[in-house]
Amino acid sequence: MIDYKIIGKRIKKSKKSINMTQEKVSEILKVSPEYISRIETGTTKLNLEMLVKMSDVLDISPAYLLTGTNTKSDDYLTPEINDLLKNCSPDKINAVSKMIKIIIDL
């Protein structure tokens, strides 16, 4: 199920990170600032077309808005790897470290 509140939070965070206002986004997308506000609060569902337009305006991937994973970033897997390592014993972490070193040295 799609959580529009989480998508809205990601939009708001991305917008703030590039110092863009709701007014500016609404102007670019040719919608009202109130509509952008409702998207950010999750009270309005945005369709796929608007999701793509929004991601273009904010220079982020639609996948980030939907999943929280920014595949444009070089280190987008780091949080996932960290989560996997949290559940490992010290011995397993040591083994993973050795494998990474082998792969890096190839």
Backbone atoms as SQL, in Angstrom:
CREATE TABLE atoms (id INTEGER PRIMARY KEY, chain TEXT, resi INTEGER, resn TEXT, atom TEXT, x REAL, y REAL, z REAL);
INSERT INTO atoms VALUES
  (1, 'A', 1, 'MET', 'N', 0.838, -1.180, 0.000),
  (2, 'A', 1, 'MET', 'CA', 0.000, 0.000, 0.000),
  (3, 'A', 1, 'MET', 'C', 0.884, 1.244, 0.000),
  (4, 'A', 2, 'ILE', 'N', 0.500, 2.250, -0.725),
  (5, 'A', 2, 'ILE', 'CA', 1.271, 3.477, -0.835),
  (6, 'A', 2, 'ILE', 'C', 0.945, 4.387, 0.350),
  (7, 'A', 3, 'ASP', 'N', 1.997, 4.848, 1.024),
  (8, 'A', 3, 'ASP', 'CA', 1.832, 5.760, 2.155),
  (9, 'A', 3, 'ASP', 'C', 2.098, 7.186, 1.665),
  (10, 'A', 4, 'TYR', 'N', 1.037, 7.911, 1.376),
  (11, 'A', 4, 'TYR', 'CA', 1.163, 9.254, 0.819),
  (12, 'A', 4, 'TYR', 'C', 1.740, 10.252, 1.813),
  (13, 'A', 5, 'LYS', 'N', 1.606, 9.978, 3.101),
  (14, 'A', 5, 'LYS', 'CA', 2.204, 10.856, 4.111),
  (15, 'A', 5, 'LYS', 'C', 3.727, 10.777, 4.049),
  (16, 'A', 6, 'ILE', 'N', 4.252, 9.577, 3.875),
  (17, 'A', 6, 'ILE', 'CA', 5.702, 9.415, 3.771),
  (18, 'A', 6, 'ILE', 'C', 6.215, 10.056, 2.485),
  (19, 'A', 7, 'ILE', 'N', 5.503, 9.860, 1.396),
  (20, 'A', 7, 'ILE', 'CA', 5.886, 10.493, 0.127),
  (21, 'A', 7, 'ILE', 'C', 5.888, 12.010, 0.300),
  (22, 'A', 8, 'GLY', 'N', 4.869, 12.532, 0.946),
  (23, 'A', 8, 'GLY', 'CA', 4.788, 13.973, 1.196),
  (24, 'A', 8, 'GLY', 'C', 5.958, 14.479, 2.023),
  (25, 'A', 9, 'LYS', 'N', 6.343, 13.712, 3.035),
  (26, 'A', 9, 'LYS', 'CA', 7.490, 14.100, 3.864),
  (27, 'A', 9, 'LYS', 'C', 8.771, 14.117, 3.037),
  (28, 'A', 10, 'ARG', 'N', 8.919, 13.143, 2.145),
  (29, 'A', 10, 'ARG', 'CA', 10.108, 13.109, 1.283),
  (30, 'A', 10, 'ARG', 'C', 10.124, 14.298, 0.325),
  (31, 'A', 11, 'ILE', 'N', 8.965, 14.649, -0.182),
  (32, 'A', 11, 'ILE', 'CA', 8.867, 15.817, -1.065),
  (33, 'A', 11, 'ILE', 'C', 9.254, 17.076, -0.298),
  (34, 'A', 12, 'LYS', 'N', 8.696, 17.234, 0.880),
  (35, 'A', 12, 'LYS', 'CA', 8.980, 18.417, 1.697),
  (36, 'A', 12, 'LYS', 'C', 10.465, 18.493, 2.039),
  (37, 'A', 13, 'LYS', 'N', 11.043, 17.385, 2.446),
  (38, 'A', 13, 'LYS', 'CA', 12.469, 17.346, 2.796),
  (39, 'A', 13, 'LYS', 'C', 13.334, 17.691, 1.575),
  (40, 'A', 14, 'SER', 'N', 13.008, 17.115, 0.433),
  (41, 'A', 14, 'SER', 'CA', 13.773, 17.380, -0.793),
  (42, 'A', 14, 'SER', 'C', 13.641, 18.832, -1.211),
  (43, 'A', 15, 'LYS', 'N', 12.448, 19.369, -1.083),
  (44, 'A', 15, 'LYS', 'CA', 12.188, 20.767, -1.431),
  (45, 'A', 15, 'LYS', 'C', 13.013, 21.691, -0.551),
  (46, 'A', 16, 'LYS', 'N', 13.015, 21.416, 0.744),
  (47, 'A', 16, 'LYS', 'CA', 13.777, 22.237, 1.680),
  (48, 'A', 16, 'LYS', 'C', 15.281, 22.131, 1.423),
  (49, 'A', 17, 'SER', 'N', 15.739, 20.946, 1.041),
  (50, 'A', 17, 'SER', 'CA', 17.181, 20.749, 0.840),
  (51, 'A', 17, 'SER', 'C', 17.733, 21.577, -0.313),
  (52, 'A', 18, 'ILE', 'N', 16.848, 21.974, -1.228),
  (53, 'A', 18, 'ILE', 'CA', 17.295, 22.823, -2.344),
  (54, 'A', 18, 'ILE', 'C', 16.737, 24.242, -2.207),
  (55, 'A', 19, 'ASN', 'N', 16.277, 24.574, -1.004),
  (56, 'A', 19, 'ASN', 'CA', 15.759, 25.917, -0.698),
  (57, 'A', 19, 'ASN', 'C', 14.664, 26.356, -1.674),
  (58, 'A', 20, 'MET', 'N', 13.750, 25.448, -1.941),
  (59, 'A', 20, 'MET', 'CA', 12.634, 25.775, -2.827),
  (60, 'A', 20, 'MET', 'C', 11.356, 25.874, -1.991),
  (61, 'A', 21, 'THR', 'N', 10.538, 26.839, -2.306),
  (62, 'A', 21, 'THR', 'CA', 9.291, 27.043, -1.565),
  (63, 'A', 21, 'THR', 'C', 8.135, 26.310, -2.249),
  (64, 'A', 22, 'GLN', 'N', 7.056, 26.147, -1.499),
  (65, 'A', 22, 'GLN', 'CA', 5.837, 25.582, -2.077),
  (66, 'A', 22, 'GLN', 'C', 5.358, 26.450, -3.232),
  (67, 'A', 23, 'GLU', 'N', 5.502, 27.750, -3.062),
  (68, 'A', 23, 'GLU', 'CA', 5.053, 28.675, -4.104),
  (69, 'A', 23, 'GLU', 'C', 5.830, 28.464, -5.403),
  (70, 'A', 24, 'LYS', 'N', 7.146, 28.300, -5.280),
  (71, 'A', 24, 'LYS', 'CA', 7.969, 28.109, -6.471),
  (72, 'A', 24, 'LYS', 'C', 7.631, 26.776, -7.148),
  (73, 'A', 25, 'VAL', 'N', 7.485, 25.722, -6.369),
  (74, 'A', 25, 'VAL', 'CA', 7.120, 24.415, -6.928),
  (75, 'A', 25, 'VAL', 'C', 5.770, 24.505, -7.615),
  (76, 'A', 26, 'SER', 'N', 4.827, 25.150, -6.964),
  (77, 'A', 26, 'SER', 'CA', 3.477, 25.261, -7.549),
  (78, 'A', 26, 'SER', 'C', 3.505, 26.069, -8.847),
  (79, 'A', 27, 'GLU', 'N', 4.342, 27.096, -8.874),
  (80, 'A', 27, 'GLU', 'CA', 4.472, 27.909, -10.080),
  (81, 'A', 27, 'GLU', 'C', 5.030, 27.077, -11.236),
  (82, 'A', 28, 'ILE', 'N', 6.066, 26.305, -10.961),
  (83, 'A', 28, 'ILE', 'CA', 6.685, 25.474, -12.001),
  (84, 'A', 28, 'ILE', 'C', 5.710, 24.410, -12.502),
  (85, 'A', 29, 'LEU', 'N', 4.984, 23.796, -11.566),
  (86, 'A', 29, 'LEU', 'CA', 4.064, 22.711, -11.927),
  (87, 'A', 29, 'LEU', 'C', 2.688, 23.214, -12.371),
  (88, 'A', 30, 'LYS', 'N', 2.479, 24.521, -12.257),
  (89, 'A', 30, 'LYS', 'CA', 1.202, 25.121, -12.648),
  (90, 'A', 30, 'LYS', 'C', 0.023, 24.553, -11.843),
  (91, 'A', 31, 'VAL', 'N', 0.243, 24.488, -10.532),
  (92, 'A', 31, 'VAL', 'CA', -0.802, 24.085, -9.588),
  (93, 'A', 31, 'VAL', 'C', -0.797, 25.099, -8.452),
  (94, 'A', 32, 'SER', 'N', -1.750, 24.992, -7.555),
  (95, 'A', 32, 'SER', 'CA', -1.812, 25.944, -6.445),
  (96, 'A', 32, 'SER', 'C', -0.841, 25.550, -5.323),
  (97, 'A', 33, 'PRO', 'N', -0.374, 26.530, -4.558),
  (98, 'A', 33, 'PRO', 'CA', 0.455, 26.214, -3.391),
  (99, 'A', 33, 'PRO', 'C', -0.291, 25.335, -2.388),
  (100, 'A', 34, 'GLU', 'N', -1.601, 25.499, -2.321),
  (101, 'A', 34, 'GLU', 'CA', -2.412, 24.675, -1.416),
  (102, 'A', 34, 'GLU', 'C', -2.361, 23.198, -1.820),
  (103, 'A', 35, 'TYR', 'N', -2.342, 22.951, -3.122),
  (104, 'A', 35, 'TYR', 'CA', -2.246, 21.575, -3.617),
  (105, 'A', 35, 'TYR', 'C', -0.910, 20.969, -3.199),
  (106, 'A', 36, 'ILE', 'N', 0.168, 21.724, -3.316),
  (107, 'A', 36, 'ILE', 'CA', 1.491, 21.248, -2.897),
  (108, 'A', 36, 'ILE', 'C', 1.479, 20.975, -1.396),
  (109, 'A', 37, 'SER', 'N', 0.858, 21.856, -0.639),
  (110, 'A', 37, 'SER', 'CA', 0.752, 21.665, 0.808),
  (111, 'A', 37, 'SER', 'C', 0.020, 20.365, 1.140),
  (112, 'A', 38, 'ARG', 'N', -1.087, 20.121, 0.442),
  (113, 'A', 38, 'ARG', 'CA', -1.865, 18.891, 0.685),
  (114, 'A', 38, 'ARG', 'C', -1.066, 17.646, 0.297),
  (115, 'A', 39, 'ILE', 'N', -0.248, 17.744, -0.746),
  (116, 'A', 39, 'ILE', 'CA', 0.617, 16.615, -1.122),
  (117, 'A', 39, 'ILE', 'C', 1.625, 16.367, -0.005),
  (118, 'A', 40, 'GLU', 'N', 2.245, 17.443, 0.488),
  (119, 'A', 40, 'GLU', 'CA', 3.260, 17.305, 1.531),
  (120, 'A', 40, 'GLU', 'C', 2.704, 16.737, 2.830),
  (121, 'A', 41, 'THR', 'N', 1.448, 16.999, 3.116),
  (122, 'A', 41, 'THR', 'CA', 0.844, 16.464, 4.343),
  (123, 'A', 41, 'THR', 'C', 0.216, 15.093, 4.128),
  (124, 'A', 42, 'GLY', 'N', 0.174, 14.659, 2.884),
  (125, 'A', 42, 'GLY', 'CA', -0.397, 13.350, 2.586),
  (126, 'A', 42, 'GLY', 'C', -1.906, 13.330, 2.534),
  (127, 'A', 43, 'THR', 'N', -2.539, 14.512, 2.545),
  (128, 'A', 43, 'THR', 'CA', -4.000, 14.547, 2.500),
  (129, 'A', 43, 'THR', 'C', -4.530, 14.475, 1.071),
  (130, 'A', 44, 'THR', 'N', -3.652, 14.668, 0.093),
  (131, 'A', 44, 'THR', 'CA', -4.016, 14.523, -1.312),
  (132, 'A', 44, 'THR', 'C', -3.108, 13.479, -1.941),
  (133, 'A', 45, 'LYS', 'N', -3.703, 12.557, -2.651),
  (134, 'A', 45, 'LYS', 'CA', -2.919, 11.556, -3.369),
  (135, 'A', 45, 'LYS', 'C', -2.432, 12.156, -4.677),
  (136, 'A', 46, 'LEU', 'N', -1.156, 11.955, -4.991),
  (137, 'A', 46, 'LEU', 'CA', -0.693, 12.436, -6.276),
  (138, 'A', 46, 'LEU', 'C', -0.590, 11.260, -7.236),
  (139, 'A', 47, 'ASN', 'N', -0.934, 11.521, -8.483),
  (140, 'A', 47, 'ASN', 'CA', -0.889, 10.449, -9.480),
  (141, 'A', 47, 'ASN', 'C', 0.536, 10.279, -9.996),
  (142, 'A', 48, 'LEU', 'N', 0.738, 9.268, -10.806),
  (143, 'A', 48, 'LEU', 'CA', 2.067, 8.948, -11.311),
  (144, 'A', 48, 'LEU', 'C', 2.652, 10.099, -12.119),
  (145, 'A', 49, 'GLU', 'N', 1.833, 10.727, -12.933),
  (146, 'A', 49, 'GLU', 'CA', 2.315, 11.853, -13.738),
  (147, 'A', 49, 'GLU', 'C', 2.839, 12.979, -12.850),
  (148, 'A', 50, 'MET', 'N', 2.104, 13.332, -11.800),
  (149, 'A', 50, 'MET', 'CA', 2.526, 14.396, -10.897),
  (150, 'A', 50, 'MET', 'C', 3.757, 13.968, -10.094),
  (151, 'A', 51, 'LEU', 'N', 3.836, 12.702, -9.735),
  (152, 'A', 51, 'LEU', 'CA', 5.004, 12.192, -9.015),
  (153, 'A', 51, 'LEU', 'C', 6.271, 12.384, -9.859),
  (154, 'A', 52, 'VAL', 'N', 6.183, 12.064, -11.136),
  (155, 'A', 52, 'VAL', 'CA', 7.329, 12.215, -12.038),
  (156, 'A', 52, 'VAL', 'C', 7.666, 13.689, -12.225),
  (157, 'A', 53, 'LYS', 'N', 6.671, 14.519, -12.425),
  (158, 'A', 53, 'LYS', 'CA', 6.910, 15.961, -12.577),
  (159, 'A', 53, 'LYS', 'C', 7.561, 16.530, -11.317),
  (160, 'A', 54, 'MET', 'N', 7.056, 16.117, -10.167),
  (161, 'A', 54, 'MET', 'CA', 7.599, 16.589, -8.890),
  (162, 'A', 54, 'MET', 'C', 9.055, 16.167, -8.742),
  (163, 'A', 55, 'SER', 'N', 9.348, 14.928, -9.098),
  (164, 'A', 55, 'SER', 'CA', 10.729, 14.450, -8.976),
  (165, 'A', 55, 'SER', 'C', 11.656, 15.223, -9.918),
  (166, 'A', 56, 'ASP', 'N', 11.156, 15.583, -11.092),
  (167, 'A', 56, 'ASP', 'CA', 11.959, 16.389, -12.027),
  (168, 'A', 56, 'ASP', 'C', 12.255, 17.769, -11.441),
  (169, 'A', 57, 'VAL', 'N', 11.242, 18.404, -10.900),
  (170, 'A', 57, 'VAL', 'CA', 11.404, 19.737, -10.318),
  (171, 'A', 57, 'VAL', 'C', 12.398, 19.702, -9.156),
  (172, 'A', 58, 'LEU', 'N', 12.324, 18.662, -8.347),
  (173, 'A', 58, 'LEU', 'CA', 13.180, 18.555, -7.160),
  (174, 'A', 58, 'LEU', 'C', 14.516, 17.878, -7.453),
  (175, 'A', 59, 'ASP', 'N', 14.707, 17.427, -8.690),
  (176, 'A', 59, 'ASP', 'CA', 15.930, 16.750, -9.122),
  (177, 'A', 59, 'ASP', 'C', 16.232, 15.520, -8.264),
  (178, 'A', 60, 'ILE', 'N', 15.196, 14.713, -8.075),
  (179, 'A', 60, 'ILE', 'CA', 15.330, 13.442, -7.363),
  (180, 'A', 60, 'ILE', 'C', 14.624, 12.380, -8.199),
  (181, 'A', 61, 'SER', 'N', 14.882, 11.139, -7.891),
  (182, 'A', 61, 'SER', 'CA', 14.253, 10.078, -8.666),
  (183, 'A', 61, 'SER', 'C', 12.850, 9.777, -8.131),
  (184, 'A', 62, 'PRO', 'N', 11.946, 9.368, -9.003),
  (185, 'A', 62, 'PRO', 'CA', 10.633, 8.928, -8.522),
  (186, 'A', 62, 'PRO', 'C', 10.776, 7.759, -7.539),
  (187, 'A', 63, 'ALA', 'N', 11.782, 6.934, -7.746),
  (188, 'A', 63, 'ALA', 'CA', 12.008, 5.800, -6.835),
  (189, 'A', 63, 'ALA', 'C', 12.274, 6.283, -5.422),
  (190, 'A', 64, 'TYR', 'N', 12.995, 7.394, -5.289),
  (191, 'A', 64, 'TYR', 'CA', 13.249, 7.936, -3.954),
  (192, 'A', 64, 'TYR', 'C', 11.940, 8.344, -3.286),
  (193, 'A', 65, 'LEU', 'N', 11.073, 9.001, -4.027),
  (194, 'A', 65, 'LEU', 'CA', 9.803, 9.420, -3.438),
  (195, 'A', 65, 'LEU', 'C', 8.974, 8.221, -2.987),
  (196, 'A', 66, 'LEU', 'N', 9.023, 7.147, -3.758),
  (197, 'A', 66, 'LEU', 'CA', 8.224, 5.959, -3.430),
  (198, 'A', 66, 'LEU', 'C', 8.867, 5.083, -2.362),
  (199, 'A', 67, 'THR', 'N', 10.193, 4.946, -2.393),
  (200, 'A', 67, 'THR', 'CA', 10.863, 3.975, -1.524),
  (201, 'A', 67, 'THR', 'C', 11.802, 4.569, -0.496),
  (202, 'A', 68, 'GLY', 'N', 12.212, 5.820, -0.715),
  (203, 'A', 68, 'GLY', 'CA', 13.192, 6.421, 0.189),
  (204, 'A', 68, 'GLY', 'C', 14.624, 6.101, -0.183),
  (205, 'A', 69, 'THR', 'N', 14.816, 5.376, -1.285),
  (206, 'A', 69, 'THR', 'CA', 16.153, 5.018, -1.742),
  (207, 'A', 69, 'THR', 'C', 16.529, 5.918, -2.907),
  (208, 'A', 70, 'ASN', 'N', 17.649, 6.613, -2.743),
  (209, 'A', 70, 'ASN', 'CA', 18.111, 7.515, -3.791),
  (210, 'A', 70, 'ASN', 'C', 19.160, 6.802, -4.634),
  (211, 'A', 71, 'THR', 'N', 18.736, 6.223, -5.726),
  (212, 'A', 71, 'THR', 'CA', 19.657, 5.457, -6.566),
  (213, 'A', 71, 'THR', 'C', 20.588, 6.355, -7.367),
  (214, 'A', 72, 'LYS', 'N', 20.353, 7.671, -7.363),
  (215, 'A', 72, 'LYS', 'CA', 21.267, 8.596, -8.027),
  (216, 'A', 72, 'LYS', 'C', 22.528, 8.795, -7.193),
  (217, 'A', 73, 'SER', 'N', 22.447, 8.493, -5.929),
  (218, 'A', 73, 'SER', 'CA', 23.574, 8.659, -5.020),
  (219, 'A', 73, 'SER', 'C', 24.513, 7.461, -5.128),
  (220, 'A', 74, 'ASP', 'N', 25.810, 7.733, -5.038),
  (221, 'A', 74, 'ASP', 'CA', 26.784, 6.657, -5.111),
  (222, 'A', 74, 'ASP', 'C', 26.700, 5.712, -3.916),
  (223, 'A', 75, 'ASP', 'N', 26.214, 6.195, -2.796),
  (224, 'A', 75, 'ASP', 'CA', 26.181, 5.371, -1.590),
  (225, 'A', 75, 'ASP', 'C', 24.765, 4.985, -1.163),
  (226, 'A', 76, 'TYR', 'N', 23.881, 4.839, -2.142),
  (227, 'A', 76, 'TYR', 'CA', 22.485, 4.565, -1.801),
  (228, 'A', 76, 'TYR', 'C', 22.272, 3.231, -1.088),
  (229, 'A', 77, 'LEU', 'N', 23.225, 2.311, -1.208),
  (230, 'A', 77, 'LEU', 'CA', 23.082, 1.015, -0.538),
  (231, 'A', 77, 'LEU', 'C', 23.620, 1.018, 0.895),
  (232, 'A', 78, 'THR', 'N', 24.317, 2.064, 1.281),
  (233, 'A', 78, 'THR', 'CA', 24.933, 2.108, 2.606),
  (234, 'A', 78, 'THR', 'C', 23.930, 1.873, 3.738),
  (235, 'A', 79, 'PRO', 'N', 22.783, 2.559, 3.757),
  (236, 'A', 79, 'PRO', 'CA', 21.839, 2.287, 4.853),
  (237, 'A', 79, 'PRO', 'C', 21.357, 0.832, 4.883),
  (238, 'A', 80, 'GLU', 'N', 21.124, 0.247, 3.716),
  (239, 'A', 80, 'GLU', 'CA', 20.685, -1.155, 3.671),
  (240, 'A', 80, 'GLU', 'C', 21.775, -2.079, 4.209),
  (241, 'A', 81, 'ILE', 'N', 23.007, -1.825, 3.811),
  (242, 'A', 81, 'ILE', 'CA', 24.129, -2.640, 4.291),
  (243, 'A', 81, 'ILE', 'C', 24.278, -2.499, 5.803),
  (244, 'A', 82, 'ASN', 'N', 24.157, -1.262, 6.290),
  (245, 'A', 82, 'ASN', 'CA', 24.241, -1.043, 7.736),
  (246, 'A', 82, 'ASN', 'C', 23.150, -1.798, 8.483),
  (247, 'A', 83, 'ASP', 'N', 21.943, -1.800, 7.944),
  (248, 'A', 83, 'ASP', 'CA', 20.848, -2.545, 8.580),
  (249, 'A', 83, 'ASP', 'C', 21.142, -4.037, 8.610),
  (250, 'A', 84, 'LEU', 'N', 21.695, -4.552, 7.517),
  (251, 'A', 84, 'LEU', 'CA', 22.048, -5.982, 7.478),
  (252, 'A', 84, 'LEU', 'C', 23.120, -6.316, 8.507),
  (253, 'A', 85, 'LEU', 'N', 24.095, -5.435, 8.645),
  (254, 'A', 85, 'LEU', 'CA', 25.189, -5.692, 9.581),
  (255, 'A', 85, 'LEU', 'C', 24.747, -5.612, 11.043),
  (256, 'A', 86, 'LYS', 'N', 23.714, -4.831, 11.321),
  (257, 'A', 86, 'LYS', 'CA', 23.220, -4.708, 12.697),
  (258, 'A', 86, 'LYS', 'C', 22.810, -6.060, 13.273),
  (259, 'A', 87, 'ASN', 'N', 22.355, -6.956, 12.412),
  (260, 'A', 87, 'ASN', 'CA', 21.854, -8.253, 12.868),
  (261, 'A', 87, 'ASN', 'C', 22.925, -9.341, 12.852),
  (262, 'A', 88, 'CYS', 'N', 24.159, -8.956, 12.547),
  (263, 'A', 88, 'CYS', 'CA', 25.235, -9.946, 12.455),
  (264, 'A', 88, 'CYS', 'C', 26.050, -10.018, 13.735),
  (265, 'A', 89, 'SER', 'N', 26.564, -11.199, 13.984),
  (266, 'A', 89, 'SER', 'CA', 27.482, -11.382, 15.111),
  (267, 'A', 89, 'SER', 'C', 28.830, -10.763, 14.745),
  (268, 'A', 90, 'PRO', 'N', 29.682, -10.522, 15.738),
  (269, 'A', 90, 'PRO', 'CA', 31.013, -9.981, 15.435),
  (270, 'A', 90, 'PRO', 'C', 31.805, -10.867, 14.464),
  (271, 'A', 91, 'ASP', 'N', 31.642, -12.178, 14.580),
  (272, 'A', 91, 'ASP', 'CA', 32.346, -13.091, 13.668),
  (273, 'A', 91, 'ASP', 'C', 31.879, -12.894, 12.223),
  (274, 'A', 92, 'LYS', 'N', 30.583, -12.749, 12.029),
  (275, 'A', 92, 'LYS', 'CA', 30.056, -12.542, 10.678),
  (276, 'A', 92, 'LYS', 'C', 30.505, -11.186, 10.122),
  (277, 'A', 93, 'ILE', 'N', 30.508, -10.168, 10.967),
  (278, 'A', 93, 'ILE', 'CA', 30.975, -8.854, 10.516),
  (279, 'A', 93, 'ILE', 'C', 32.432, -8.929, 10.090),
  (280, 'A', 94, 'ASN', 'N', 33.225, -9.657, 10.837),
  (281, 'A', 94, 'ASN', 'CA', 34.638, -9.845, 10.488),
  (282, 'A', 94, 'ASN', 'C', 34.758, -10.556, 9.138),
  (283, 'A', 95, 'ALA', 'N', 33.945, -11.581, 8.920),
  (284, 'A', 95, 'ALA', 'CA', 33.973, -12.322, 7.650),
  (285, 'A', 95, 'ALA', 'C', 33.552, -11.414, 6.486),
  (286, 'A', 96, 'VAL', 'N', 32.531, -10.606, 6.702),
  (287, 'A', 96, 'VAL', 'CA', 32.077, -9.676, 5.667),
  (288, 'A', 96, 'VAL', 'C', 33.190, -8.685, 5.349),
  (289, 'A', 97, 'SER', 'N', 33.842, -8.182, 6.352),
  (290, 'A', 97, 'SER', 'CA', 34.945, -7.245, 6.159),
  (291, 'A', 97, 'SER', 'C', 36.058, -7.865, 5.320),
  (292, 'A', 98, 'LYS', 'N', 36.388, -9.109, 5.608),
  (293, 'A', 98, 'LYS', 'CA', 37.437, -9.796, 4.836),
  (294, 'A', 98, 'LYS', 'C', 37.015, -9.963, 3.374),
  (295, 'A', 99, 'MET', 'N', 35.738, -10.305, 3.145),
  (296, 'A', 99, 'MET', 'CA', 35.256, -10.452, 1.767),
  (297, 'A', 99, 'MET', 'C', 35.299, -9.121, 1.019),
  (298, 'A', 100, 'ILE', 'N', 34.925, -8.059, 1.700),
  (299, 'A', 100, 'ILE', 'CA', 34.957, -6.739, 1.058),
  (300, 'A', 100, 'ILE', 'C', 36.379, -6.385, 0.663),
  (301, 'A', 101, 'LYS', 'N', 37.325, -6.656, 1.549),
  (302, 'A', 101, 'LYS', 'CA', 38.734, -6.359, 1.242),
  (303, 'A', 101, 'LYS', 'C', 39.202, -7.162, 0.030),
  (304, 'A', 102, 'ILE', 'N', 38.778, -8.413, -0.058),
  (305, 'A', 102, 'ILE', 'CA', 39.157, -9.246, -1.225),
  (306, 'A', 102, 'ILE', 'C', 38.575, -8.657, -2.495),
  (307, 'A', 103, 'ILE', 'N', 37.327, -8.263, -2.451),
  (308, 'A', 103, 'ILE', 'CA', 36.673, -7.694, -3.647),
  (309, 'A', 103, 'ILE', 'C', 37.335, -6.385, -4.041),
  (310, 'A', 104, 'ILE', 'N', 37.650, -5.549, -3.089),
  (311, 'A', 104, 'ILE', 'CA', 38.290, -4.266, -3.390),
  (312, 'A', 104, 'ILE', 'C', 39.666, -4.464, -4.027),
  (313, 'A', 105, 'ASP', 'N', 40.384, -5.487, -3.600),
  (314, 'A', 105, 'ASP', 'CA', 41.736, -5.734, -4.109),
  (315, 'A', 105, 'ASP', 'C', 41.752, -6.396, -5.479),
  (316, 'A', 106, 'LEU', 'N', 40.590, -6.795, -6.002),
  (317, 'A', 106, 'LEU', 'CA', 40.557, -7.443, -7.325),
  (318, 'A', 106, 'LEU', 'C', 40.965, -6.513, -8.416);
